[in-house]
Amino acid sequence: MKNIGCLFIVLLFVFSCSEPKIEKLEEGNWLLELNIQDNQVLPFTFSVNYGPQNNIEIVVFNAEEVIKVDEITITGDSITIKMPVFEGYLKGKFTAKEISGNFIKESLDRVVPFTAVYGDEKRFKTNTDAKKDVTGVWETVFSPKTEDSYSAKGIFKQVDAKVTGTFRTTTGDYRYLEGVVDGDSLKLSTFDGAHAFLFTAKVTDSVLKGTFYSGNHFKEPFVAKRNKLYELPADTTLTYLNEGYKKLDFSFPDVDNRMVSLADEKYKNKVVIVQIMGTWCPNCLDETKFLTQFLKDHKNEELEILSLAFEYAKTKESAFNKIRRLTDRVGVTYPVLLAQYGNSSKEEAQQKLPMLNHILSYPTTLLLDKNGNVRKIHTGFNGPATGEKYTEFKTDFATTVKKLLKEKSTK
């Protein structure tokens, strides 16, 4: 009995001193699949890396886009992966080689199940060689023959089976799409923490016919035909001032709850860029990064930028928190004002800016001269995923601002 008692004490000592094993995600490449509608899965790839202090970092890939994710919380076998800037996050249970959980956007009450597995580098699996090549320009109509119909320009490049590119619309682009042609089937996807998009289509030599899925809450058909000469309407013709107006007039609070207006001394006799946006909007994020860098590269005491945020966050406090998150992560040095919270309705937004004919898109950007007159309005934003169009926009934007800066105020 004495020996048994001693053995018990030894075993108790060993188990009490040993650390419980903490599971770690395997370092390397992973494939995550969101379960959406029609038994479809929306895939994207990411890598898991560990730093010098064993800090975990996840990197999400969409074609040329690389998104570094460093807000990762692990408690026991639970993991939360919060995407940069946007409110969407991935939450689930994990082992070393698998994660199961949900993609969650709380403000919109959206939940999408997912499974992620280690070791798979392919975004889409193919069963047969590509029988078609989608490289080129596609004149596209989403929700054709309905009152919700809208036009787009598909721009794609295919190498073997792999496809990259985007759809441009009059209100912005669908950012970095990546996928494959499997036989005569096209599949493209992207995921950035705000939007989860999947496009599927059957391909002939001259037509794409398919479905666009946004998460598990929305889908619509689309049809595209080859047309290398196709162009969308100019983004400077869609939004304009109503008759009788030359200027903008607004007063909204900044993150310190101080009211800011274009009548403030800071903006008098200056060129002012006013961005209408939302922190939830990927195209707005692309433009915010551009504007932040533009201001850094074009330091001038006669140039100011202001953003008006239209947020679907449910409370004023949470809306301000999202604005702070954006400005901190991107390094924004100009004021972002809270124009609306509780919804991002474009109709309600237009009521706050009645001098505009409508707000067709987030973002919409207005260039004001030193007299406060609106001289140019850009609807939407063609970001880096649009390639040449983005380069063209940057050149035109810089030329316009330079011209306005050279003008003298008549006040």
C-alpha positions in Angstrom: 0.0 0.0 0.0 2.9 2.3 0.8 4.4 1.7 -2.6 1.1 2.3 -4.3 0.8 5.6 -2.4 4.2 6.7 -3.5 3.5 5.9 -7.1 0.3 7.9 -7.0 2.1 10.9 -5.6 4.8 10.7 -8.3 2.2 10.4 -11.1 0.3 13.4 -9.6 3.5 15.4 -9.6 4.3 14.5 -13.2 0.8 15.4 -14.5 0.6 18.6 -12.5 3.9 19.9 -13.8 3.4 19.0 -17.5 1.9 21.6 -19.8 -1.2 20.7 -21.8 -0.3 20.5 -25.5 -1.5 23.5 -27.5 -2.5 22.7 -31.0 -0.9 24.9 -33.7 -2.0 25.4 -37.3 0.4 23.8 -39.7 2.7 26.3 -41.4 2.2 26.5 -45.2 -0.6 26.6 -47.7 -4.3 26.2 -46.9 -7.6 26.1 -48.9 -10.8 27.6 -47.5 -14.2 26.9 -48.9 -17.3 28.9 -48.0 -20.6 27.0 -48.4 -22.9 29.2 -50.3 -26.1 28.7 -52.4 -27.0 25.9 -54.9 -24.5 23.5 -53.3 -21.7 25.8 -54.6 -18.5 26.4 -52.7 -16.5 29.7 -52.8 -12.8 28.9 -52.4 -9.7 31.0 -51.7 -6.2 30.2 -50.6 -4.1 31.4 -47.7 -0.8 30.7 -46.0 0.0 30.3 -42.4 3.4 31.7 -41.2 5.1 32.1 -37.8 7.3 35.0 -36.9 10.4 35.1 -34.6 8.2 35.3 -31.5 6.1 32.5 -32.7 3.4 35.1 -33.7 1.0 33.7 -36.2 0.3 35.6 -39.5 -2.1 34.6 -42.2 -1.8 35.8 -45.8 -4.9 35.7 -48.1 -4.3 35.5 -51.9 -6.6 36.7 -54.7 -4.7 36.7 -58.0 -2.1 39.5 -57.6 -3.7 40.7 -54.3 -1.9 39.8 -51.1 -3.8 40.5 -47.8 -1.8 40.2 -44.6 -3.9 39.3 -41.6 -2.4 39.9 -38.2 -5.5 40.1 -35.9 -5.7 36.4 -35.0 -7.0 35.2 -31.6 -6.5 31.6 -30.4 -8.1 30.3 -27.3 -7.8 26.5 -26.7 -9.1 25.0 -30.0 -11.0 28.1 -31.0 -9.7 30.6 -33.5 -10.9 34.0 -34.7 -9.3 35.6 -37.8 -10.3 39.2 -38.3 -9.6 40.6 -41.7 -7.9 44.0 -42.0 -10.2 47.1 -42.0 -13.4 45.3 -42.7 -15.7 43.9 -40.0 -16.0 40.4 -41.4 -14.2 37.7 -39.5 -13.7 33.9 -39.7 -14.4 32.0 -36.5 -14.2 28.3 -35.8 -12.7 25.3 -34.2 -9.4 24.0 -35.4 -6.9 21.2 -35.4 -3.4 21.4 -36.9 -4.7 20.6 -40.4 -8.4 21.7 -40.4 -10.6 24.6 -39.4 -14.4 24.5 -39.4 -16.6 27.5 -38.6 -18.4 30.5 -40.0 -17.6 33.8 -41.9 -19.5 36.4 -39.9 -20.6 40.0 -40.6 -22.4 41.1 -37.5 -23.8 44.4 -38.7 -25.7 42.7 -41.5 -26.5 39.5 -39.5 -24.8 37.3 -42.1 -23.2 33.9 -41.4 -21.6 31.7 -44.0 -20.2 28.2 -43.0 -16.7 27.3 -44.1 -14.1 24.5 -43.9 -10.4 25.0 -44.4 -7.8 22.3 -44.9 -4.0 22.3 -44.9 -1.8 21.4 -47.8 -4.0 22.3 -50.8 -2.6 25.0 -53.0 -5.2 24.9 -55.8 -8.1 27.4 -55.5 -10.2 25.3 -57.9 -9.7 21.7 -58.9 -10.1 20.9 -62.6 -11.3 17.6 -64.1 -10.3 18.3 -67.8 -8.0 20.5 -69.7 -9.4 23.9 -70.7 -11.3 23.7 -74.0 -11.9 27.5 -74.2 -9.8 30.6 -73.7 -11.5 33.6 -72.1 -8.6 36.1 -72.6 -10.0 39.4 -73.8 -12.8 41.9 -73.3 -16.4 40.9 -72.6 -19.4 43.1 -72.9 -21.5 41.9 -69.9 -25.0 42.4 -68.6 -26.0 41.3 -65.1 -29.6 40.5 -64.3 -30.5 40.9 -68.0 -34.0 41.9 -69.1 -35.0 43.0 -65.5 -35.3 46.4 -63.9 -32.2 45.6 -61.9 -30.1 45.1 -65.1 -26.7 46.8 -65.2 -23.7 46.7 -67.6 -20.1 45.6 -67.0 -16.9 45.1 -68.8 -15.1 41.8 -68.2 -11.4 41.9 -68.6 -9.6 38.5 -68.4 -6.3 36.8 -69.0 -5.9 33.1 -69.3 -2.7 31.0 -69.1 -3.4 27.3 -69.6 -6.4 26.8 -67.3 -5.7 29.6 -64.9 -7.8 32.9 -65.3 -7.3 36.3 -63.6 -9.1 39.6 -64.2 -12.2 41.4 -63.1 -15.5 42.9 -64.1 -15.7 46.6 -64.2 -19.1 48.3 -63.7 -20.2 51.9 -63.8 -19.9 51.9 -60.0 -16.6 50.2 -59.6 -14.9 46.9 -60.1 -15.2 43.4 -58.6 -11.6 43.6 -57.6 -9.1 40.7 -58.0 -10.8 37.6 -59.4 -8.9 34.3 -59.8 -10.1 31.0 -61.1 -10.0 28.4 -63.9 -11.5 27.2 -67.1 -12.4 23.5 -66.5 -13.3 22.1 -69.9 -15.9 24.7 -71.0 -16.8 25.9 -67.5 -15.4 29.1 -66.0 -15.1 29.6 -62.2 -13.8 32.8 -60.5 -13.7 33.9 -56.9 -12.4 36.5 -54.5 -12.5 37.0 -50.7 -11.3 40.1 -48.8 -13.3 40.2 -45.6 -16.0 42.5 -47.0 -17.2 40.6 -50.0 -17.1 36.9 -50.9 -17.8 36.6 -54.7 -18.1 33.6 -56.9 -18.8 33.6 -60.7 -19.6 30.5 -62.6 -20.3 30.3 -66.3 -20.5 28.1 -69.4 -18.1 29.3 -72.1 -18.4 29.2 -75.9 -16.1 30.9 -78.3 -18.1 34.2 -78.0 -20.5 34.0 -75.1 -20.3 33.5 -71.3 -23.6 32.6 -69.6 -23.5 32.1 -65.8 -24.4 33.1 -62.3 -22.8 35.6 -59.9 -23.0 34.7 -56.1 -22.4 37.1 -53.3 -21.9 35.0 -50.1 -25.0 33.0 -49.4 -27.4 35.9 -49.4 -27.6 37.0 -53.1 -27.2 35.7 -56.6 -28.0 36.9 -60.1 -27.5 35.7 -63.7 -25.2 37.3 -66.2 -24.5 37.1 -69.9 -21.3 38.3 -71.7 -20.2 38.4 -75.3 -16.8 39.1 -76.7 -16.3 42.7 -77.8 -12.8 44.1 -77.8 -14.1 47.6 -78.5 -16.6 47.7 -75.7 -16.4 50.6 -73.2 -18.6 51.6 -70.2 -19.9 55.2 -70.0 -17.4 57.7 -68.7 -17.3 57.7 -64.9 -17.4 61.5 -64.9 -20.8 61.8 -66.6 -23.0 59.7 -64.3 -23.2 61.9 -61.2 -23.6 65.7 -61.5 -24.9 68.8 -59.7 -28.5 69.6 -59.9 -29.5 72.8 -61.7 -28.8 75.9 -59.7 -26.0 74.4 -57.6 -22.2 75.0 -58.0 -21.0 74.0 -54.5 -21.4 71.3 -51.8 -22.8 72.1 -48.5 -22.7 69.8 -45.5 -21.8 69.6 -41.8 -20.9 66.2 -40.2 -19.0 65.1 -37.1 -15.5 63.8 -37.1 -14.3 60.9 -34.8 -14.0 63.4 -31.9 -17.6 64.4 -32.5 -16.6 67.9 -33.7 -18.7 69.3 -36.6 -16.8 69.9 -39.8 -17.9 71.9 -42.7 -16.4 73.2 -46.0 -17.1 76.7 -44.6 -14.4 76.1 -42.0 -11.3 78.2 -42.3 -9.2 75.2 -43.0 -10.8 74.7 -46.4 -11.1 78.3 -47.6 -9.2 79.2 -50.8 -8.0 75.6 -51.2 -8.5 72.7 -53.6 -10.6 70.1 -51.8 -11.2 66.5 -52.7 -14.4 65.1 -51.1 -14.9 61.4 -51.0 -18.3 59.8 -50.4 -17.6 56.3 -49.1 -18.1 53.6 -46.5 -15.6 51.7 -44.4 -17.3 48.4 -45.5 -16.7 49.0 -49.2 -13.7 47.4 -50.9 -13.6 49.9 -53.8 -13.7 52.6 -51.2 -10.7 51.0 -49.4 -8.8 50.9 -52.7 -9.6 54.6 -53.3 -8.7 55.6 -49.7 -5.3 54.0 -50.1 -4.9 55.9 -53.3 -5.9 59.2 -51.8 -3.8 58.7 -48.7 -0.7 58.1 -50.9 -1.7 60.9 -53.2 -1.7 63.4 -50.4 1.6 62.1 -49.1 3.2 62.4 -52.6 1.6 65.9 -53.3 2.2 67.8 -50.2 0.7 71.2 -50.7 -0.8 73.7 -48.2 -3.5 74.5 -50.7 -4.8 70.9 -51.0 -7.2 69.2 -48.6 -9.1 65.9 -48.5 -12.3 65.1 -46.7 -14.2 61.8 -46.6 -17.9 61.4 -45.8 -18.6 57.9 -44.4 -22.0 56.3 -44.8 -22.1 53.3 -42.5 -24.4 50.4 -41.9 -23.1 50.0 -38.3 -26.0 49.9 -36.0 -24.8 52.6 -33.5 -23.0 55.9 -33.8 -20.2 54.5 -31.5 -19.6 51.4 -33.6 -19.6 53.5 -36.8 -16.9 55.8 -35.3 -15.0 52.7 -34.3 -15.0 51.4 -37.8 -13.8 54.8 -39.1 -10.9 54.7 -36.5 -10.0 51.2 -37.6 -9.8 52.2 -41.2 -7.7 55.3 -40.6 -5.4 53.5 -38.3 -4.8 50.5 -40.6 -4.4 52.6 -43.8 -2.6 55.6 -42.2 -5.2 58.1 -43.3 -4.1 61.7 -42.4 -7.2 63.6 -43.4 -10.6 63.8 -41.6 -13.2 61.0 -42.2 -16.6 62.3 -41.1 -19.6 60.3 -40.1 -22.4 61.3 -42.5 -24.8 58.4 -41.8 -25.1 55.2 -39.7 -27.7 52.4 -39.4 -27.7 51.8 -43.1 -25.8 52.7 -46.3 -28.9 53.7 -48.3 -27.9 55.7 -51.4 -31.3 57.3 -51.4 -30.9 58.6 -47.8 -27.3 59.6 -48.6 -28.6 61.7 -51.5 -31.0 63.4 -49.2 -28.1 64.6 -47.1 -26.4 66.0 -50.3 -29.4 67.3 -52.2 -27.2 69.2 -54.6 -26.3 65.9 -56.4 -28.6 64.3 -58.9 -28.1 61.0 -57.1 -25.5 58.9 -55.4 -25.0 56.0 -57.7 -22.0 54.5 -56.1 -19.7 54.2 -53.1 -17.2 55.7 -53.6 -18.1 58.9 -55.4 -15.4 61.6 -55.4 -15.8 65.3 -56.1 -13.0 67.8 -56.9 -13.6 71.3 -55.7 -11.6 74.4 -56.9 -10.3 77.2 -54.6 -13.7 79.0 -54.8 -15.5 75.9 -53.6 -17.1 75.1 -56.9 -17.4 71.5 -57.9 -15.3 71.0 -61.1 -15.3 67.2 -61.5 -17.1 64.2 -60.1 -15.9 60.6 -60.4 -18.6 57.9 -59.9 -17.1 54.6 -58.6 -13.5 53.7 -58.6 -11.4 51.6 -60.9 -8.8 50.1 -58.6 -5.5 48.2 -59.1 -7.3 45.1 -60.4 -8.4 47.0 -63.5 -4.8 47.4 -64.7 -4.5 50.0 -67.5 -7.8 51.7 -66.4 -6.3 52.3 -63.0 -3.1 53.8 -64.5 -5.2 56.0 -66.7 -7.3 57.2 -63.8 -4.2 58.1 -61.7 -2.7 60.2 -64.5 -6.0 62.0 -65.2 -6.6 62.6 -61.5 -3.1 64.1 -60.9 -3.4 66.3 -64.0 -6.8 67.7 -62.8 -5.6 68.4 -59.3 -2.4 70.1 -60.6 -4.6 72.3 -62.9 -6.9 73.3 -60.0 -3.9 74.2 -57.8 -2.5 76.6 -60.4 -5.8 78.5 -60.5 -6.2 81.6 -58.3 -9.1 82.1 -55.9 -11.4 84.9 -56.8 -12.6 85.3 -53.2 
